[in-house]
């Protein structure tokens, strides 16, 4: 199976399966002498970790990350990167493969079971193997390293819609994001989401979500036309996350309903002589190159395909069956996509920053 690596200068290769002994990644291209320790990465893994509320899968994984290479202690006793490949490992400790025994030969609707089997002639039915969202733990760890490369850039994300229900943007508060189990910036919406998702969960069903990522203090000049555009790589990275079905930058699809006058981000000279954008419909990217305005990305996550309601499907041998997926699953997988999206954006920005430095020498 190819294509397990992303990035050009800051390269991340993930490995491992949902129900294997461990998973992890190798990060290559990280500059030397950056201060780093496992605890710096763990803070992000703890945000993604399953089983923290009744609204996420109850798989109880500590997700403890260990650094195996690429870091050493200097003469002052500080752990720093060496410039060599950084290898990270996260052990799996709470697999329950027996939960999937009934679907060994059955294709779960909405999953990658059928396509993996057709492409490779083999599939790991125990939780999906490489297609499982469990793989994203390694991405989050890699994102922690990427943030060390771009310390001045602030990356935050929030859930802005659950099912058909949107937040009230007038209530937006970043301080509220970590005060509820949904990473929701609207306190009132978070209260509603609790009762709404609890009913979905009790019915054994699932629901989708829309998330928004904002990266501030992104320097001007990241990205390159025509095939190395910053927004192109951001969209690709976000689309690589499990269950993501749509990505937009800035106004995205809403831009189609605007006039040229409404959509144009007008500019003025600020008090410090630097340009100021009077709006940010472009989402911080113009012509594939960062403008210095906040980079804004939104993406849609589909409902978790693993539900208790029987769905029509077929077996590997071509028989009609109904599939009811047992096990421990997220009623809204979009919740735990928040730290994953931040990690992917961090990796892309780190990669583009290093590419930009190489260009300007």
N, C-alpha and C positions, 0 to 999 in steps of 0.2 A: 504494500500500500504506500503510494507516494504522496507528496504534498503535505507533509507534516511540519513544514518549516515556513515561517513568514518573516518578512523584513529583508532589507538589502545590506545595510551596514550593522544595524542592531537586529540580529537574527535570533529567532526563538524557534526551537524544535521541541514539541511536546511528545511524550510517550506514555504508554500504559493504558489499561482498560479499567472499566467501572468495577469489575469483580476480580481483577488481578490482585497480586500482593501489594502493588504500589503503582503510583503514577508520578510523573515529574516532567522536567524540561531541562534543556541545555540552552543557555543564553550565550551567544557568541557576539563579539564586537563591542562589549561593554568597555569603556575606557578604564585605565588603571587609576589607582589611588583614590577611588570613591569610597567614603566610609560606609560600611554596610554590615549588618548582622541579621541573623534569622528573625529577630524580634521586629525588625523594620518591615519585613514581608508579612509576618504573622498578623499584624494589625489589619491588613486587607483580607487575608484569608478568613479571619474571624468574622468579618462582615458577610462573607459568602457562605460560611459554614452551615450545613443543613441542621435541622432539628432544634433551631433556636426559638421557634414558636409553633403553634398549631397550624400556621398558615404556610409552612414549608414541609418538605419531606421529613419524616421522622427518622431517617437514617442517621445514626449517631456517630458521626465521624469527627474526631478532634482536629483533623487537617493540620497537623503539626509539620511544618516544613523544616528540612535539614539541608544545609549547604554542604555539598560534598567536594567542591573544587572551585578554583578561581578566586579564592579569598584567603588572605593570610594576615597574621598579626604583625604589625610593624614594631619598630624599636620603642615606640611610646605605648605599646599595648593595645593599639586600636586595630580593629579588623578593617581591612581595605581590599578593594578589588585589585587583581594583579594584571588585568588586561587579557587573561586567558579565559577559555570557556568556563562559565559558571554552571555547575550541575546542581539541580535541586531535586529532592525526593520527598514525596508525601505518601505515607503508608495508608493503605486501605485496612480498616479494622472492623468494619461492621457490615460486611457483605452477607446477604441472605439469598444465595443463588437458587435455593429451593422455591422461592416465591415465583420463579419464572419457568419452572419445570413444565407447566401446562402449555406454554407457548413455544416449546422447543422446535416444533415443526409448523407452527402457525405464524402467519404474518400479522403483526399488529397494525391496524389502520393508522395512518398518520406518522408511522415510524419509518426508519430506514431499513427495516428487516428485509423487505422484498428487494430493494435496489442493491443493498450490500450482497445479498445472496446471488443475485443475477450477475453482478459485476465480478465478484471474487470467488463464487462457488462455495463460500463458507461464511457463516456469521456467528457472532457471539451473542446468543439469545439471553445471556445472563445480564440483564440491564442494558443491553445495547453495545457493550464493548467500547470501541473507539467513538461510536456515534452518541454515546451517553454524555449528558451535561456534566458528569463527574470530571471529564477531561478539563473543564474550565478552571478547576482549582489550580492547575499548573499555569494557566494563563495569568491568573491573578497574582501568583507568586512572581512570575516574570514581569508583570506590570509594576510590582514593588521595586524591582531593580531599575526599570525604565524611569521611574520617578526620580531616581538618584541622578540620572543623566540630565533631567530637565527640572531642577529644583525650584526654579523661579516660576514655572507654569503651574497654575492651580486648576485641578480637574475635579469637578463635582458632577454628580448625577442624581436624578430623582425620578420616581414613578409619577407620571402626570395623567394617566388614564388607566382605569381597570374595567374591562368589558366596555360597555358603552358610556361609562360614567367618567367625566373629565373633572379635573380639579378647577377651582376658581383661582385664576392667576393673580387676582387682586389680593389673595391670601398668602401668596408665595413667601416662604421664609426658609432659607437654607438651614437655619438653626433647628427647624422642626423635623428635618429629614431623618435624623437619628433618634427622634423621640417616639417613633412608632415602628411597628414591624414591617412597614411597606416602603420605607424610604420615601415617604410622601411629604412634600413641602407645604401642604395645605392641611392644617390641623383639623378643620371641620370635615374635609373629605376623608381623612384617615379614620375618623370615627365611623363614618358611613361605610367605608371599605371593610371595616372589621365585621360588621353584621352581614354585609353583602357576601363577602368571601366565606364567612362561616357557614352560611346556608349552602353555597356552592360546594364546600368541602363535605358537609354532612350528606349531601346528595350523591357523593362519589363522583362529582363532575369536575370541570375545570373551566378557566376563563383566561382570556388574553390580556395584554397590557401594552401601553405606550410609555416609553422612557425617554428622558431628555438628558443629554450630556453637555456640559458647558466647560470649555477650557479657556481660562483667562491668562493674560500676560504672555500670549503666544507671540513671539517676535515676528516682524514683517519678513517675508521672503522664503518661508518654508514651502516646499512643493516646486514642481517643475513641469512646464508643458512639454510635450502634449500627453505623454503616457506615464508621467510620474506626478500627476496632480495630487495635492494634499487631500482634497475632498474625495477624489477617486480612491485613494488608499484607505481613508477613513471609512468610506462606505463598504469597501471590500472587507476590512477588518471586522466591522460590526456585523456584516452579513454572514461572516464565518461563525458567529456565535449560534449555538443550538437554538432552534425554534424561531429565529428572527426571519421575518417575511417581508420587511420593507424598511428602507432607510431614507431619510431626507436631511439635507443640510440647509440651515437657515429657514426661510419660509417654505422651502420644499414645494410640495404640490399646491399649496395655497398661492404660490407665486403665479400660477396659471390664471388665476382669477383677478389679478391686479393689472392696472395700466402701467405704462412705462414710468409715468410720473410718480405713481405710488410705490413702485418697486425700487426705483433708483435710490441708493444710499448716498444722499448729498453730503458734502464735505465742507468744513471750514477750518481755518487755522486757529489752533488753541492758544491759550495764554502763554504756553511754553514754546510756541512756534511749531509744535508738532500738529499734524492733521488730526481732525476730530470728525468721526462719522456721526451724522445726525440720526441715523437709524442703522439697523444691522439685518436687513432682509437677506443679505448674501450669506449670513452665518459665518462671517470672518474669513471667507475665502473668495478671491476674485481671480478668474482665469487660472484656477488651480493653485494659486499662491496665497499664503496667509497675508491678511491685510493689517494685522495688529489689533483688529476688533476681536471680541470673544468668538471662539469657534463653537458653533451650536449644532448639535446633531440630535435628531429624534429617530426612534426606530420602534417598529411594531413587533411584538412577540405573540406568537399564536398560542391558543390554549394547549395545555399539556395533553398529549395524545393518549397517555395512560389513564383511562377512566374505568369505573366499575360498571358502567352501562354497556351491555353486550352490543358489539358492532359486527356487521357482516364482513367476512374476509374469506381467505382461502388458505389451504395448507401447502406445504412445499411440493406435495405430490399432486396438487390440483383439485382438492376436494373443497366444497363449500362448507364453511364453519362459521360460528359466531365466537368472537374473542372478547373476553372480559379480563382486563389486565389487573392482576393482583399486585401486591407489593406496596412500597411506600413512595408516594409521588406528591409533587407540588400541585396544589389546586390552582396556583398562579405562578408559573415558573418565571414570569417576568420580574418578580420580587428580587430573586437572587441574581438576576442579570445585571443589576445596578453595579456592583463592584467589578463584574466581568467586563462590562462596557468601559468603565473607567480604565481598567487595565489595558484593554485593547487600544484605546485612544492614547494612553501613555506610551505604549510600545511604538505606535505609528509616529507620534511626535518626537520621541527619542530618535527613531530611525531617520526622520527627515531633518532633525537638527544636526545629526552627525553628517548626513549627506550635504547639508548646506555648508557646514564648516569645511568639508573637504573641497567644496567648490571655491570658497573664498580664500582658502589656503591659510 
